[in-house]
Amino acid sequence: MRQLWRSMPLRLAFLLVMLFATVSLLSLAASFAVTRAAFEQTIRDDLAQDMAGFRAAPSAAAVALLVQAESEGTDPGRLVLSYVSRNGQIYGNGAIARDDEGFHIISLGEGRAELEGEYLALSARIYGGRLTIARSRAEIEALGPVFFNILWISLLPTVVIALWGGMILARRSKRHVEVIRRALDRLTGGDLSARVVSGPRWSDDLLRIGAAVNDMAQAQERSVTALRQVSSDIAHDLKTPIQRVSLQLGALSDAIERSSDADKLVAQVQAEVHHISAVFQSLLQLAQVENGALKAQFAPVDLAALSRTMVEVYEPTAAERGQHLQIDVPEGPVEVSGERNLLGQMLANLIENAFYHTPQGSRITVSLSAEGRQIVLRVEDDGPGIPAPERTRVLQRLYRLDRSRTAPGNGLGLSLVDGVARLHGATLTLADAVPGLVVELRFPAPDKNAG
């Protein structure tokens, strides 16, 4: 709901409603003022016409008789007629009195009560007397509630309908924007095959944005695919010559005298060739992972059993290095969908990475847990860790920290881990273990209803 309230369609609908409401209020206020003025003018015209009729009387007595006759059947709450003759005699149904608070109209009926409300009055001297005609403003005052009711009846449903329509448009727009956002998230996560799939009810602007995102993704995919293909081709083409060099170095080592300077030199060259071969092998494996073809081999894998196996394999190495390798996984199976060999290689890389970059006496823990709809695998150590600015860079190919230049490795271990995680739809996070480093992989839990 917070996202809906902050969405552009709903904001535009709200602004349009406010604009419409403002225009309606101004229009209704203008109509009220014009109608009010017209009513007042009509009453004033009626007063002038009534006054002209009484002026046509031939004498003061005739005026008094006309006023008395007219007032007998007239409600003083609507029309007040008052004629004060020259000798002070009052004729009609009301009298005009004045005090410090202003003018008042008093009924001449029983009780002589003061009449409430406002009146428009016209007064003139006729035949030595004073004739006053006053008409009530009740009809004018009644216009206020009428226009107020018109305002609520017309404006409130319009506002509600417009906001409801804005909510519907915002929900639809949010769904369309969410499609683009998910595609961008997949692209950011390394899935360059992600595309924005538009629908028939998309607006033109979102269609253009989706098409631009798809064009960008396609261009990036072509570039990255070409780059990966080049590195893969180089690694594949050089693999055989390197193997031949390794074999020839082995033959040379057998042909020369043991423990001689030449033998030591050949051993050093063999170690370097072995390192080069390992780099190319890792590049080929990484290219295979990034290709995504291995997804066809996915099957349920018990990550708990695989973690226990890998820890058992590396426990002797940890003991030789004076490090403590421990495991914390559930007793029962914890399954994820994946390729067992790749997941095993990923765990091996994480454990070896912890071995090589932590001092003697360090503690390395492999843990596994289920959190909601995710399976969380963690490899944690209490070594020096990785500075926060470097945690993204160490996932790049062949990148190594300055302090790790002398340690074994080729800078591809975490790159391969990242590639395997992406292939399995897992999110990889490097965080501070205070002290040390914790590598966290969150796998989506398999759908139990699938199949």
C-alpha positions as CSV (number, residue, x, y, z in Angstrom):
1,M,0.0,0.0,0.0
2,R,2.9,2.4,0.8
3,Q,4.2,1.8,-2.7
4,L,0.8,2.3,-4.2
5,W,0.3,5.6,-2.4
6,R,3.7,6.8,-3.7
7,S,3.1,5.6,-7.2
8,M,2.9,8.1,-10.1
9,P,-0.6,7.2,-11.4
10,L,-2.1,7.6,-8.0
11,R,-0.3,10.9,-7.4
12,L,-1.5,12.1,-10.8
13,A,-5.1,11.0,-10.0
14,F,-4.9,12.8,-6.6
15,L,-3.6,15.9,-8.3
16,L,-6.3,15.8,-10.9
17,V,-8.9,15.3,-8.2
18,M,-7.5,18.3,-6.3
19,L,-7.6,20.3,-9.4
20,F,-11.1,19.2,-10.3
21,A,-12.3,19.9,-6.7
22,T,-10.7,23.3,-6.7
23,V,-12.3,24.2,-10.0
24,S,-15.7,22.8,-8.8
25,L,-15.5,24.8,-5.6
26,L,-14.6,28.0,-7.5
27,S,-17.4,27.4,-10.0
28,L,-19.9,26.6,-7.3
29,A,-18.9,29.7,-5.3
30,A,-19.3,31.8,-8.4
31,S,-22.7,30.3,-9.1
32,F,-23.8,30.9,-5.5
33,A,-22.7,34.5,-5.7
34,V,-24.5,35.1,-9.0
35,T,-27.6,33.3,-7.8
36,R,-27.6,35.2,-4.5
37,A,-27.2,38.5,-6.3
38,A,-30.0,37.6,-8.7
39,F,-32.4,36.7,-5.9
40,E,-31.6,40.0,-4.1
41,Q,-32.2,42.0,-7.3
42,T,-35.5,40.2,-7.8
43,I,-36.6,41.1,-4.3
44,R,-35.5,44.7,-4.8
45,D,-37.5,44.9,-8.1
46,D,-40.6,43.5,-6.4
47,L,-40.2,46.1,-3.6
48,A,-40.0,48.9,-6.2
49,Q,-43.0,47.5,-8.1
50,D,-45.0,47.3,-4.8
51,M,-44.0,50.8,-3.9
52,A,-45.1,52.1,-7.3
53,G,-48.5,50.5,-6.9
54,F,-49.1,52.2,-3.5
55,R,-47.9,55.5,-4.9
56,A,-50.7,55.3,-7.5
57,A,-53.3,55.7,-4.7
58,P,-55.2,59.1,-4.8
59,S,-54.9,60.0,-1.1
60,A,-53.4,59.0,2.2
61,A,-56.7,57.3,3.2
62,A,-56.6,55.2,0.1
63,V,-53.0,54.2,0.9
64,A,-53.9,53.3,4.4
65,L,-56.9,51.2,3.1
66,L,-54.7,49.4,0.5
67,V,-52.0,48.6,3.1
68,Q,-54.5,47.4,5.6
69,A,-56.2,45.2,3.0
70,E,-52.9,43.7,1.7
71,S,-51.5,43.0,5.1
72,E,-54.5,41.1,6.4
73,G,-53.7,38.0,4.4
74,T,-50.0,38.3,4.4
75,D,-47.5,36.5,6.6
76,P,-45.3,39.1,8.3
77,G,-42.5,36.5,8.3
78,R,-42.5,36.8,4.5
79,L,-43.7,40.3,3.7
80,V,-44.1,43.3,6.1
81,L,-46.3,46.3,5.1
82,S,-46.3,49.3,7.4
83,Y,-47.9,52.8,6.8
84,V,-47.5,55.4,9.4
85,S,-50.0,58.3,8.6
86,R,-49.4,61.9,9.3
87,N,-51.2,61.7,12.6
88,G,-49.1,58.7,13.8
89,Q,-51.7,56.0,13.0
90,I,-50.0,52.7,12.0
91,Y,-51.6,50.5,9.4
92,G,-50.4,47.1,8.2
93,N,-49.0,43.9,9.8
94,G,-45.8,45.3,11.3
95,A,-44.0,48.3,12.5
96,I,-40.4,49.4,12.2
97,A,-38.6,50.2,15.5
98,R,-35.1,51.5,16.0
99,D,-32.9,51.3,19.1
100,D,-29.1,51.4,19.8
101,E,-28.7,48.0,18.1
102,G,-30.3,49.0,14.9
103,F,-33.7,48.5,13.2
104,H,-36.2,45.9,14.3
105,I,-39.5,44.7,12.8
106,I,-42.4,44.2,15.3
107,S,-45.5,42.3,14.4
108,L,-48.8,44.1,15.0
109,G,-50.6,40.9,15.7
110,E,-51.2,39.4,19.1
111,G,-48.2,39.6,21.4
112,R,-46.4,42.3,19.3
113,A,-43.5,39.8,18.9
114,E,-40.3,40.9,17.2
115,L,-39.8,39.2,13.9
116,E,-36.6,37.1,13.4
117,G,-34.5,37.0,10.3
118,E,-33.2,39.6,7.9
119,Y,-35.3,41.7,5.5
120,L,-34.8,43.8,2.5
121,A,-36.8,47.0,3.0
122,L,-37.9,50.0,0.9
123,S,-39.3,53.1,2.5
124,A,-40.8,56.3,1.1
125,R,-43.0,59.3,2.2
126,I,-46.4,59.2,0.6
127,Y,-49.1,61.9,1.4
128,G,-47.3,63.0,4.5
129,G,-47.0,59.5,5.9
130,R,-44.2,56.9,5.6
131,L,-44.8,53.6,3.8
132,T,-42.3,50.8,4.5
133,I,-42.3,47.5,2.5
134,A,-39.9,44.7,3.7
135,R,-39.5,41.3,2.2
136,S,-37.7,38.4,4.0
137,R,-34.3,37.2,2.9
138,A,-35.1,33.7,4.0
139,E,-35.1,32.4,0.4
140,I,-31.6,33.9,-0.1
141,E,-30.3,32.4,3.2
142,A,-31.7,29.0,2.2
143,L,-29.4,29.0,-0.9
144,G,-26.3,28.3,1.3
145,P,-27.4,24.8,2.5
146,V,-28.7,24.0,-0.9
147,F,-25.4,24.8,-2.6
148,F,-23.6,23.0,0.2
149,N,-25.6,19.8,-0.4
150,I,-25.0,20.1,-4.1
151,L,-21.3,20.4,-3.4
152,W,-21.2,17.1,-1.4
153,I,-23.6,15.3,-3.7
154,S,-21.6,16.1,-6.8
155,L,-18.0,16.4,-5.5
156,L,-17.7,13.6,-3.0
157,P,-18.7,10.7,-5.3
158,T,-16.4,12.2,-8.0
159,V,-13.4,12.3,-5.6
160,V,-14.1,8.8,-4.4
161,I,-14.5,7.4,-7.9
162,A,-11.4,9.2,-9.2
163,L,-9.2,8.0,-6.3
164,W,-10.5,4.4,-6.7
165,G,-9.7,4.7,-10.4
166,G,-6.3,6.0,-9.5
167,M,-5.8,3.0,-7.2
168,I,-6.7,0.6,-10.0
169,L,-4.4,2.3,-12.5
170,A,-1.6,2.4,-9.9
171,R,-2.0,-1.3,-9.2
172,R,-1.9,-2.1,-12.9
173,S,1.1,0.2,-13.4
174,K,2.8,-1.3,-10.4
175,R,2.5,-4.7,-11.9
176,H,4.0,-3.5,-15.1
177,V,6.8,-1.7,-13.4
178,E,7.4,-4.8,-11.2
179,V,8.0,-6.8,-14.4
180,I,10.7,-4.3,-15.5
181,R,12.2,-4.2,-12.0
182,R,12.5,-8.0,-11.8
183,A,14.2,-8.1,-15.2
184,L,16.6,-5.4,-14.1
185,D,17.3,-7.4,-10.8
186,R,18.1,-10.5,-12.8
187,L,20.3,-8.5,-15.1
188,T,22.1,-7.0,-12.2
189,G,22.4,-10.4,-10.6
190,G,24.3,-11.6,-13.7
191,D,21.4,-13.3,-15.6
192,L,22.0,-11.6,-19.0
193,S,19.2,-13.7,-20.6
194,A,16.6,-11.8,-18.6
195,R,14.2,-9.8,-20.7
196,V,11.1,-7.6,-20.1
197,V,8.0,-9.4,-21.3
198,S,5.4,-6.8,-22.1
199,G,1.7,-7.3,-22.3
200,P,-1.1,-6.1,-24.5
201,R,-2.4,-3.5,-22.0
202,W,0.9,-1.8,-21.4
203,S,1.2,1.9,-21.9
204,D,3.4,3.3,-24.7
205,D,5.9,4.8,-22.3
206,L,6.4,1.5,-20.4
207,L,6.6,-0.3,-23.7
208,R,9.5,2.0,-24.8
209,I,11.3,1.6,-21.5
210,G,10.9,-2.2,-21.7
211,A,12.2,-2.2,-25.2
212,A,15.2,-0.1,-24.2
213,V,16.0,-2.4,-21.3
214,N,15.8,-5.4,-23.7
215,D,18.1,-3.7,-26.2
216,M,20.6,-2.9,-23.5
217,A,20.4,-6.4,-22.1
218,Q,20.9,-7.9,-25.5
219,A,23.9,-5.7,-26.3
220,Q,25.4,-6.5,-22.9
221,E,24.8,-10.2,-23.4
222,R,26.5,-10.2,-26.8
223,S,29.5,-8.4,-25.4
224,V,29.9,-10.6,-22.3
225,T,29.3,-13.8,-24.3
226,A,32.0,-12.7,-26.8
227,L,34.4,-11.9,-24.0
228,R,33.7,-15.2,-22.2
229,Q,34.0,-17.1,-25.5
230,V,37.4,-15.5,-26.1
231,S,38.7,-16.4,-22.7
232,S,37.2,-19.9,-23.0
233,D,38.8,-20.4,-26.4
234,I,42.1,-19.2,-25.2
235,A,42.0,-21.5,-22.2
236,H,40.9,-24.4,-24.3
237,D,43.5,-23.8,-27.0
238,L,46.3,-23.4,-24.6
239,K,45.3,-26.4,-22.4
240,T,46.9,-29.0,-24.8
241,P,50.2,-27.1,-25.3
242,I,50.5,-26.6,-21.5
243,Q,49.9,-30.3,-20.9
244,R,52.6,-31.1,-23.5
245,V,55.0,-28.8,-21.8
246,S,54.2,-30.5,-18.4
247,L,54.9,-33.9,-20.0
248,Q,58.2,-32.7,-21.5
249,L,59.3,-31.2,-18.2
250,G,58.5,-34.5,-16.6
251,A,60.7,-36.3,-19.1
252,L,63.4,-33.7,-18.7
253,S,63.3,-34.2,-14.9
254,D,63.8,-37.9,-15.3
255,A,66.7,-37.4,-17.6
256,I,68.8,-35.1,-15.4
257,E,70.6,-35.7,-12.2
258,R,68.5,-35.6,-9.0
259,S,69.1,-32.8,-6.5
260,S,71.1,-30.8,-9.0
261,D,70.6,-27.2,-9.8
262,A,68.9,-28.1,-13.1
263,D,66.6,-30.5,-11.3
264,K,65.5,-27.8,-8.9
265,L,65.0,-25.4,-11.8
266,V,62.8,-27.9,-13.6
267,A,60.8,-28.5,-10.5
268,Q,60.1,-24.8,-10.2
269,V,59.1,-24.6,-13.8
270,Q,56.8,-27.6,-13.3
271,A,55.1,-25.8,-10.4
272,E,54.5,-22.7,-12.5
273,V,53.2,-24.8,-15.3
274,H,50.9,-26.6,-12.9
275,H,49.7,-23.2,-11.6
276,I,49.0,-22.0,-15.2
277,S,47.1,-25.3,-15.9
278,A,45.0,-24.8,-12.8
279,V,44.1,-21.3,-13.9
280,F,43.0,-22.4,-17.3
281,Q,41.1,-25.3,-15.8
282,S,39.3,-22.9,-13.5
283,L,38.5,-20.6,-16.4
284,L,37.1,-23.5,-18.4
285,Q,35.0,-24.6,-15.5
286,L,33.8,-21.1,-14.9
287,A,32.8,-20.8,-18.5
288,Q,30.9,-24.0,-18.3
289,V,29.1,-22.8,-15.2
290,E,28.2,-19.4,-16.8
291,N,27.0,-21.1,-19.9
292,G,24.0,-22.4,-17.9
293,A,23.8,-25.7,-19.8
294,L,24.4,-27.7,-16.5
295,K,20.9,-26.6,-15.4
296,A,19.5,-29.6,-17.3
297,Q,21.3,-31.9,-14.9
298,F,19.8,-30.4,-11.8
299,A,18.4,-32.9,-9.2
300,P,17.6,-32.8,-5.5
301,V,20.9,-32.6,-3.6
302,D,21.2,-33.2,0.2
303,L,23.2,-30.1,1.1
304,A,23.6,-31.3,4.7
305,A,25.1,-34.6,3.7
306,L,27.4,-32.9,1.1
307,S,28.6,-30.4,3.8
308,R,29.4,-33.3,6.2
309,T,31.3,-35.1,3.4
310,M,33.4,-32.0,2.4
311,V,34.3,-31.3,6.1
312,E,35.4,-34.9,6.6
313,V,37.6,-34.6,3.4
314,Y,39.3,-31.4,4.6
315,E,39.6,-32.2,8.3
316,P,43.1,-33.8,7.9
317,T,44.3,-30.8,6.0
318,A,42.9,-28.5,8.7
319,A,44.8,-30.6,11.4
320,E,48.0,-30.4,9.4
321,R,47.7,-26.6,9.2
322,G,46.8,-26.2,12.9
323,Q,43.3,-24.9,12.1
324,H,40.0,-26.1,13.5
325,L,37.3,-27.1,11.0
326,Q,33.9,-27.7,12.5
327,I,30.4,-28.2,11.2
328,D,26.9,-27.3,12.3
329,V,24.2,-28.8,10.1
330,P,20.9,-30.5,10.9
331,E,20.8,-34.2,11.4
332,G,18.1,-34.8,8.7
333,P,18.4,-34.1,5.0
334,V,18.3,-30.5,3.7
335,E,17.7,-30.6,0.0
336,V,18.2,-28.0,-2.7
337,S,17.8,-28.3,-6.5
338,G,21.2,-28.3,-8.1
339,E,24.2,-30.2,-9.6
340,R,26.1,-32.1,-6.9
341,N,29.6,-31.8,-8.3
342,L,29.3,-28.0,-8.7
343,L,28.0,-27.6,-5.2
344,G,30.8,-29.7,-3.9
345,Q,33.4,-27.7,-5.8
346,M,31.8,-24.5,-4.4
347,L,32.1,-25.8,-0.8
348,A,35.7,-26.9,-1.5
349,N,36.6,-23.4,-2.8
350,L,35.1,-21.8,0.3
351,I,36.9,-24.1,2.7
352,E,40.2,-23.8,0.9
353,N,39.8,-20.0,0.7
354,A,39.4,-19.9,4.5
355,F,42.5,-22.2,4.9
356,Y,44.7,-20.0,2.8
357,H,43.7,-16.6,4.3
358,T,43.5,-17.4,8.0
359,P,46.5,-17.9,10.3
360,Q,47.3,-21.0,12.4
361,G,44.9,-21.7,15.2
362,S,41.9,-20.1,13.3
363,R,38.5,-21.6,13.6
364,I,36.4,-22.3,10.4
365,T,32.8,-23.3,10.7
366,V,30.5,-24.7,8.0
367,S,26.8,-24.2,9.0
368,L,23.5,-24.9,7.4
369,S,20.0,-23.8,8.4
370,A,16.5,-23.2,7.0
371,E,15.1,-19.7,7.3
372,G,11.6,-19.3,6.0
373,R,11.6,-20.4,2.3
374,Q,15.3,-20.3,2.0
375,I,18.2,-22.7,2.8
376,V,21.2,-20.8,4.2
377,L,24.7,-22.1,3.9
378,R,27.5,-20.2,5.8
379,V,31.3,-20.7,5.9
380,E,32.7,-18.5,8.7
381,D,36.2,-17.9,9.9
382,D,37.8,-15.7,12.6
383,G,40.7,-14.6,10.4
384,P,41.5,-11.0,9.2
385,G,38.4,-10.9,6.9
386,I,38.0,-8.7,3.8
387,P,37.6,-4.9,4.0
388,A,34.1,-3.8,3.0
389,P,35.2,-1.9,-0.2
390,E,37.0,-5.1,-1.4
391,R,34.1,-7.5,-1.0
392,T,32.6,-6.9,-4.4
393,R,36.0,-6.9,-6.2
394,V,37.1,-10.3,-4.8
395,L,34.3,-11.8,-6.8
396,Q,35.9,-10.6,-10.1
397,R,38.1,-13.0,-12.0
398,L,41.8,-13.1,-11.1
399,Y,41.4,-10.4,-8.5
400,R,43.4,-10.8,-5.3
401,L,43.9,-8.7,-2.2
402,D,47.4,-7.2,-1.8
403,R,48.0,-9.3,1.3
404,S,47.1,-12.5,-0.5
405,R,49.6,-12.2,-3.3
406,T,51.9,-14.7,-1.6
407,A,49.2,-17.1,-0.7
408,P,48.3,-20.1,-2.9
409,G,45.5,-19.5,-5.4
410,N,44.7,-17.9,-8.7
411,G,41.9,-15.4,-7.8
412,L,39.2,-17.5,-9.4
413,G,37.9,-19.4,-6.3
414,L,35.3,-16.9,-5.2
415,S,34.5,-16.1,-8.9
416,L,33.6,-19.8,-9.3
417,V,31.6,-19.7,-6.1
418,D,29.7,-16.7,-7.3
419,G,29.0,-18.4,-10.7
420,V,27.7,-21.6,-9.1
421,A,25.5,-19.5,-6.8
422,R,24.0,-17.6,-9.7
423,L,23.4,-20.8,-11.6
424,H,21.5,-22.2,-8.6
425,G,19.5,-19.1,-8.1
426,A,21.3,-18.4,-4.8
427,T,22.4,-15.0,-3.4
428,L,26.0,-14.7,-2.3
429,T,26.9,-12.3,0.5
430,L,30.2,-11.5,2.1
431,A,30.0,-10.0,5.5
432,D,32.1,-9.2,8.6
433,A,32.1,-12.0,11.2
434,V,33.7,-9.7,13.8
435,P,36.4,-10.8,13.5
436,G,36.8,-12.7,10.3
437,L,34.7,-13.3,7.2
438,V,31.3,-15.0,6.8
439,V,30.3,-16.2,3.3
440,E,26.6,-16.6,3.2
441,L,24.6,-18.4,0.4
442,R,20.8,-18.3,0.4
443,F,19.3,-21.0,-1.8
444,P,15.6,-21.0,-2.6
445,A,13.9,-24.0,-0.9
446,P,12.6,-26.5,-3.4
447,D,8.9,-26.5,-4.1
448,K,7.4,-29.5,-2.3
449,N,4.4,-29.5,-4.6
450,A,6.5,-29.7,-7.7
451,G,6.2,-32.9,-9.6
